Amino acid sequence: MSTLMVTVGASLLRNLPKDVVQDKDVEKAVNFLRNLEDPLNNGSFGAEINSTVSLLESKRLPYFDNVYLLISDTPEGEFIGEVLKRFWKDNPFGYTFSYAEVRKIEKLSDKNPGEFKAKGLRNVVKMMAEIYRNSKDFVAVNATGGYKAQIALATVLGQALKMPVYYRFERFNHIIEIVPIPLKISTDVVKEYLDVFLRLDCASDGVLKKDFLKYRGWKSFAEVPEDLKIFIDDVEGIYVLSPMGQVYLESAEIDYEDIEKLKFFHSSGSLEISGKEEHAKKTLNRYKTVVDKILSLKPVSKVIVHGSGEKYTAERNRVKVISESSKTYIELLLSGSRGNIRLKILTECESSQKFYEVLSEKIEGILKENL
């Protein structure tokens, strides 16, 4: 399954009829596009469609099955994303995708420069890295639309993860590949300061300056090693991982043993039952070995039972990383002859997708060994 990520800007708003834009009428907008001609060269289609069609026509890449539309955190972004999704699912030009999904980049809005810098741009990297890791085969990026900073980050991340990145300038006849810089990104600094990288990534709202310095015993920011400073942004006294720091973290190879060594995880996991306690306890007992091993994992602070049943269900175990409103957790579904149960696995880390994906791999290993 080949996947294309498309960064989405606002160029389409300039080309749609004013009343359609004002009413944010998705149906009329899609019909307007379907009645135009020449999606390769007609600028009325907007930069995202022109460039994607150019990429599909290039024949240099395998056929794309999936498209992910990366939109800004704005009403305009949501409107454009839905229009493009509908267009790519059904249009008369023969350019369609089997699967189209809109992904909103939280805090990616120029209405709040502080959040744009501290969270929005980092979330671009995190979202792209998540899609890349969850895609099975070929992945590419069309970075024509959106903020200029997105293009820069997409290029660097593409280099780090070996994804081709494409761009079509409005005066170009065809899309071009942004040629990777012939330099290898070394993630040794991430390994050396993994505790710092993950502590900043885990804190959804950043870390207070005094707490950050106290953690490693630094008296001032001047004592922070130079090779680490460049990956940290100071946003009004709050330290956050910089967008480039996020690129380095997402491209580093980290395993569970690396995480287990981190000093700031010290809680022992507790079990909480939500719902019918008697049924849950019976089903839990059948999966006792698995649940006990998950609770013993150093980063796990709590396991919440959200649903259970005693009926036989076809074998279908699932481990999934969930992100909701800057909070991340693991959802574990155990389903088979022992009954079915749904667990929510929490840690002291609030928002690091990278951290939770490494932890989910460890949990999948537990399931393979014990079920």
Secondary structure as GFF3:
##gff-version 3
##sequence-region A 1 371
A	DSSP	beta_strand	3	7	.	.	.	ID=ss1
A	DSSP	three_ten_helix	11	14	.	.	.	ID=ss2
A	DSSP	alpha_helix	18	23	.	.	.	ID=ss3
A	DSSP	alpha_helix	26	34	.	.	.	ID=ss4
A	DSSP	three_ten_helix	43	45	.	.	.	ID=ss5
A	DSSP	alpha_helix	47	57	.	.	.	ID=ss6
A	DSSP	beta_strand	66	71	.	.	.	ID=ss7
A	DSSP	alpha_helix	75	89	.	.	.	ID=ss8
A	DSSP	beta_strand	99	104	.	.	.	ID=ss9
A	DSSP	alpha_helix	113	115	.	.	.	ID=ss10
A	DSSP	pi_helix	116	120	.	.	.	ID=ss11
A	DSSP	alpha_helix	121	134	.	.	.	ID=ss12
A	DSSP	beta_strand	139	142	.	.	.	ID=ss13
A	DSSP	alpha_helix	148	161	.	.	.	ID=ss14
A	DSSP	beta_strand	165	167	.	.	.	ID=ss15
A	DSSP	beta_strand	176	177	.	.	.	ID=ss16
A	DSSP	alpha_helix	188	192	.	.	.	ID=ss17
A	DSSP	alpha_helix	194	202	.	.	.	ID=ss18
A	DSSP	beta_strand	207	208	.	.	.	ID=ss19
A	DSSP	alpha_helix	209	216	.	.	.	ID=ss20
A	DSSP	three_ten_helix	221	223	.	.	.	ID=ss21
A	DSSP	alpha_helix	226	229	.	.	.	ID=ss22
A	DSSP	beta_strand	232	235	.	.	.	ID=ss23
A	DSSP	beta_strand	238	241	.	.	.	ID=ss24
A	DSSP	alpha_helix	243	251	.	.	.	ID=ss25
A	DSSP	alpha_helix	256	260	.	.	.	ID=ss26
A	DSSP	beta_strand	270	273	.	.	.	ID=ss27
A	DSSP	alpha_helix	277	286	.	.	.	ID=ss28
A	DSSP	alpha_helix	288	295	.	.	.	ID=ss29
A	DSSP	beta_strand	300	309	.	.	.	ID=ss30
A	DSSP	beta_strand	318	324	.	.	.	ID=ss31
A	DSSP	beta_strand	327	336	.	.	.	ID=ss32
A	DSSP	beta_strand	339	347	.	.	.	ID=ss33
A	DSSP	alpha_helix	353	370	.	.	.	ID=ss34
###
